[in-house]
Each structure stands twice: as structure tokens, then as C-alpha cells.
Amino acid sequence: MWEKMATCIRKVASEVFGMTRGGGCKTKDTWWWNEDVQRAIKEKKECYKRLFLDRSADNIEKYKVPKKIAKRAVSEAKGRAYEDMYQRLNTKEGEKDIYRMARVRERKTRDFSQVKCIKDDMDQLLVKEDEISCESDLDGKSILTDCITGIMRIQLFSWTTLLMTPTGAL
């Protein structure tokens, strides 16, 4: 019963929302990187490559030192960059930056970052974001409800036929 329901839910979700092609990794924030950080990270990566090829105790010790140096360089650079940013945000010009950052953060957290257009029940193309979110919510919920209701009916039918059959017929 649960497998059928899970399969149906997955099928409906893929029909309504589509499938992704696999994803690239998330880009890491590097706006605060400076030359010291880049140099430390590069050295750490080189040591890691040597360690990956030969996991000897000597290579392990040689990797630990650049790793610690890179961590320290990253934390210092990040701290300096954020401190400068906070100082800039306290100014009058920085007030505009606060609103810009808030808009960017809001856009990044939207659910429909990849959906640009979708068709409704009447095969009309919806392009506006408000229409897309409302239509896809309604369409997904109605299809999912129909699917679950259908599964429940099938399960109820199979249970009632099982209960009504004589015990010798099984």
C-alpha cells in the first residue's frame, strides 16, 4: 500500500514539477578572498593531492600544517572583509546596499528559481511569477489529492473483497 502511494506521489510530483538534470555544486562565497587566502588554499590543495596519492605518515603531517594555515588565513580574511562591510553599511550609502542585499537574499530563497513559464489547465502559458506559483500549487494539490483518493479506493476495494471472500477460496 505504501509503496503504491509513494510511487504515485513521485510520479505526480515529477509530472507537475518536472525533473532536474542533476546539479552543479553550489558556488561558494569567495568575495572576501584575498591573495593570502588564494596562496594558502593552493598550497593546501597541492599537499592534499600528494596525500591522496600516497597516504604515508610524512604526507599526513605535511598536509596538516598547510591546512591549519589555510584555515587561519580564511578566518582572518573573512573577519576583515565582514568588518569592512559592516562599517560601510553604517554609512548613508550603505543603506542602499542593505536593501539590495535583502532583495538578492529574497530572490535566492524563492521556491521557483528555475521555473520561467508553465501551462495551466486550459493550456494557456503563464509567465508571471504570481500566476505560476498559484497555478502550480493548485494543480499539484488537486492531482495529488486525486492520486491519493484513487489509492485509498483501490486499497478499500481490495480489503473489502478480501474480507468478503470465503476463507477456503484463498
N, C-alpha and C positions, 0 to 999 in steps of 0.2 A: 504494500500500500504506500509506504513512504517513498520507496524508490520510484514508483509511478508518478507520485506527486512531485518529487524533486526533478524528475526528468521533464515533466510537463512545465514546471516553473522555469527551468533552464531554457527550454525550447521557446516559451513565450517571451522570456527576457531577451533572448538573442534575436527573436523576430522584431520585437518592439524597439530595443535599444541598439541592436547590431553587435558585431564582434570587433574587437580590436585586433590589429595585426601584430601584436607583440609590441613591446615598448622599448624605446631607448631609455637609458638610465636618466634619472633626474639630474639636471645640471646643478652643480654645487655653487654656492655663493663664493665668488672669488674677487669681488670688487675691492676687497680690502687687502689683497695680496700685494706685497712689495718685492723688491729684488732679493732681499734676505730670505723671505719665505720661499720664493721660487728656487733659490740656490739650495736651501735646506731640503726641500721636498725632492729635488732632482737627485741630490746625494743619497737620500734615504731610499729612493726607488732603485738606484744603482746597487746599493747594498742588498736590497731585497731580492733583486734579480740574481745576484751571486748566491744569496742564501737559498733561493728556490732551486738553483741548480745543484748546490752542494750543502746539505744541512749538517755541516760539521760544527763542533763547539766553537771553533775560532770564528766562523762566519756568523754564528748566532751572536757572539759578543761584539763583533764588528757592526752588526745591524742595530744593536740596542743603543749605541751611542748616537748615531745619526737620527734615530727615531726620537730620542729624548730631545735632541737639539731642534728637530723639526717641530715637535710639539710646543716647545718653548717659543720658537720663532712665530708660530701661528698664533699662540695666545697673546704675545706681545703686540703683534701687528694688528690683530683683531681688536684688542683693547684700545690701541691708539686710534684706529680708524673709527670705532664707535664713539670714543670720546670727542674726536673732531666733529663727527656728525651731530652729536648732541649739542655741542657748542654752536654749530651752525643753525640747528633747529630753534635755538633760543632767540635768534635774531628775527627781525621783521621779515626778511626774505625767506627765512627758513620756515615760516608759517605756510607759505605756498607749497613747500616741499612736503610738509606733513599731510596736506590734503592729497597731493599727488601720490604719496606712498600709500595712503589709505585706499585710493581708487585702485591702484595696482594690486594691493592685497585682496581687495574685494573681488576683482576680476579673476585672480588666481584661484579663489576658493569657490567659484561658481561650479555647479554640477555639470553644466552643458558646455564645457570648454571646447569640445570637438564638433558638436552639432551645429551646423550652419543653416540647414533647412530640413524640413520634414513634411510629409504629406499627411493631411487629416483624413477623416472617413470619406469625404467627398472627393478625394484625390486632388485637393487644392494645395498648392505649395505654400507652406508657411515659412516666412523668413524672419519675422520679428521675434525677438527673444521671448517676450511675454506669451505670444501665441504658442510658440514651440513648447515652453515648459508646461503650460496649461493643457495643451492637446496631448502631449506625450504622457502626462500624469493620468489624464482621464482614460486614454486609450490603453495604457499599460494596466491600470487598475481594472478596467472592465474585462479585458481579455484574461487577466489573471483570475478574476472572480469567476468568469465562465469556466475556465480550466479547472479550478478547484471544485466548483459546484459539480462539474461533469465527473470528476474523480470520485467525489462523495456519492453521487448517484450510482456509479459503477460498483463501488465498494458496498453500498447498501444493498444493491441488487444481488451481488454475489453472496453476501451474508444471508439475505432472506432465502435465496434459492438453496443455500447450504443447509439452513435450518429447516426448510420445508421438505427436503429430500429424506426418504426413509434411511435409516442407518445402514441397512443392508445394501443400498444402492451405491454407496461409496466404495 
